[in-house]
Amino acid sequence: SDTEFWDKMQAEWEEMARRNWISENQEAPGQVTISTIEKGYYFHTENPFKDWPGAFEEGLKKMKEGDLPLTILYLEAAILQEPNDAEAWQFLGITQAENENEQAAIVALQR
C-alpha cells in the first residue's frame, strides 16, 4: 500500500541521515572508516570480532547459516585485518545487499 511504501521510504531516509550519507560530514557517530580509500563505508566500531583470527572463514560460515548481522561483523573484521581483500569486500557487499542495506552494499562492491 501507499502508506507502507512511504513508511519504508521515511525509515530509509532516517537511516541515511543517521549514518550521515546525506550530509557532507563523512564521520558518523558510533562508526569509523578505516582509511580514505574506503571513504563512504562505515564500519561498526563496537565489533567484537575485529581481532578474530579466521574472521573471513567464520563470516562465510555465518553467511551459509543465514545469520546476516554476524556475517557482516565477521567480514568487516576480516577487511579491517586485510583492507585489500577483494573477496571479503565482495562477500560483504553481497551480504549488505541481502540485508537490504543498499548504500553499504554499493560501496563495498565498488571496492
Backbone hydrogen bonds, N-H to C=O, Kabsch-Sander energy under -0.5 kcal/mol:
donor,donor_aa,acceptor,acceptor_aa,energy
5,F,1,S,-2.1
6,W,2,D,-2.5
7,D,3,T,-2.4
8,K,4,E,-2.3
9,M,5,F,-2.4
10,Q,6,W,-2.5
11,A,7,D,-2.2
12,E,8,K,-2.5
13,W,9,M,-2.5
14,E,10,Q,-2.5
15,E,11,A,-2.0
16,M,12,E,-2.5
17,A,13,W,-2.5
18,R,14,E,-2.4
19,R,15,E,-2.0
20,N,17,A,-1.1
21,W,16,M,-2.6
22,I,16,M,-0.6
23,S,20,N,-0.8
28,A,26,Q,-0.8
31,Q,28,A,-1.7
32,V,43,F,-1.7
39,K,36,T,-1.2
41,Y,38,E,-2.6
42,Y,40,G,-0.6
43,F,32,V,-1.8
43,F,41,Y,-0.6
45,T,30,G,-1.4
47,N,44,H,-0.6
50,K,47,N,-1.4
52,W,49,F,-2.2
55,A,52,W,-1.1
58,E,54,G,-2.3
59,G,55,A,-2.3
60,L,56,F,-2.1
61,K,57,E,-2.0
62,K,58,E,-2.5
63,M,59,G,-2.1
64,K,60,L,-2.1
65,E,61,K,-1.5
66,G,62,K,-0.6
66,G,63,M,-1.1
67,D,62,K,-2.3
68,L,66,G,-1.4
71,T,67,D,-2.3
72,I,68,L,-2.6
73,L,69,P,-1.9
74,Y,70,L,-2.7
75,L,71,T,-2.8
76,E,72,I,-2.7
77,A,73,L,-2.2
78,A,74,Y,-2.4
79,I,75,L,-2.1
80,L,76,E,-2.5
81,Q,77,A,-1.8
82,E,78,A,-2.0
85,D,82,E,-1.9
86,A,84,N,-1.3
89,W,85,D,-2.1
90,Q,86,A,-2.5
91,F,87,E,-2.5
92,L,88,A,-2.4
93,G,89,W,-2.6
94,I,90,Q,-2.4
95,T,91,F,-2.6
96,Q,92,L,-2.7
97,A,93,G,-2.1
98,E,94,I,-2.4
99,N,95,T,-1.8
100,E,97,A,-1.7
101,N,96,Q,-3.0
102,E,100,E,-0.6
105,A,101,N,-2.2
106,I,102,E,-2.8
107,V,103,Q,-2.2
108,A,104,A,-2.5
109,L,105,A,-2.7
110,Q,106,I,-2.0
111,R,107,V,-1.0
111,R,108,A,-0.5
